[in-house]
């Protein structure tokens, strides 16, 4: 069962599962918030938990917004790309594919 709560102007996706503890996550790059709660918790308790963690959520979202993003790749000749932890320079070969 999934629903969305508005907590302090932040949309929180709530998912209920057969688990013991509450899991709160903030996902990059947009700062989407997801709260996974036990099925036995009432909606009011879930809302109170989210409100109590509002400062932490805003702090995490701010951290994600300020994080440097990798520049958009244009796939030009000698453009560097990281693959399996190593840096490689791209060599563009134009042609038709058979």
N, C-alpha and C positions, 0 to 999 in steps of 0.2 A: 504494500500500500504506500503510494507516494503522494505527497502534497507539498504546497509551498506556503510558508509563513512569512509575513512581513514583520521584521523585528528591527525597529529603529531605522526604517528606510532601507533595510538590506533584505533581499529575498533569500530565504533559507529553504533549500530543498530538504524535506523530511522524508526519510525512508524508515519504515518499521520492519524489523526482522526478529527472528527468534534468537536473540543474543542476550548477554548478561549486562554489558556496559554500553554507555553512550559514546559514539565516535563523532567528533566534530572535525571537519576538514575544510581548508580554503585552498582552492585549486588555481594554479597559474593558467594562462596569463591574465585572465580577466578578474580573478578573485572570487570566483563562484563559490558559494558556501553550501556544504552538504552536511546534514546531521543524520546519523543513523542511530535509531533508538530502539530499545526493546519493545515488543508488542504490548507488554503489560503496562507501560507508562501512559499516563493520560496526556491529552493534548496540552492541558494547562501546565503540567510539569515540564513537558518538552519546551514550551514557550518560556517558562521561567528559567530553564537551563540556558537557553539561547540568549536571553536577556542578560543573564549573569556573565556570559562570555563575550558580550558585545565589544568591550574594550579590546580584548584579545583578537577578535575577528577584524576590527578596524585596523589594528596594528599590523596584522598579517597582510591585509589588503594594501596598506600603505607600502609595506616592504616589497610586495610584488609589483606595484606601480612604479617604484623607484629603481627597480632592478634593470640593469642594462640588457637590452635585447640584441640578438645577433642581427646584423644587417641583412636585408633581403638580397638574395643571390640573383645575379643576372646571367650566369653561366657564360662568362667571357673567357677568352684564352688566358691562361696563367692565373686564373682566379683560384684562391686557395680554399680547400675543403678538408674537413676533418672526417676521417673514416677509421673506425676501430681504434681511436686514440692517436692516430698519426696524421700529419698534415701532408696533403697531396696537392700538386698544382694541376689544374684542369687543362687538358689539351682538347680544343674543339676541332672536330673533323666533320666537315659538312659533306653530305652526299646522300644519295638515295639508298633506301633500305630495300633489299630484295625480298 
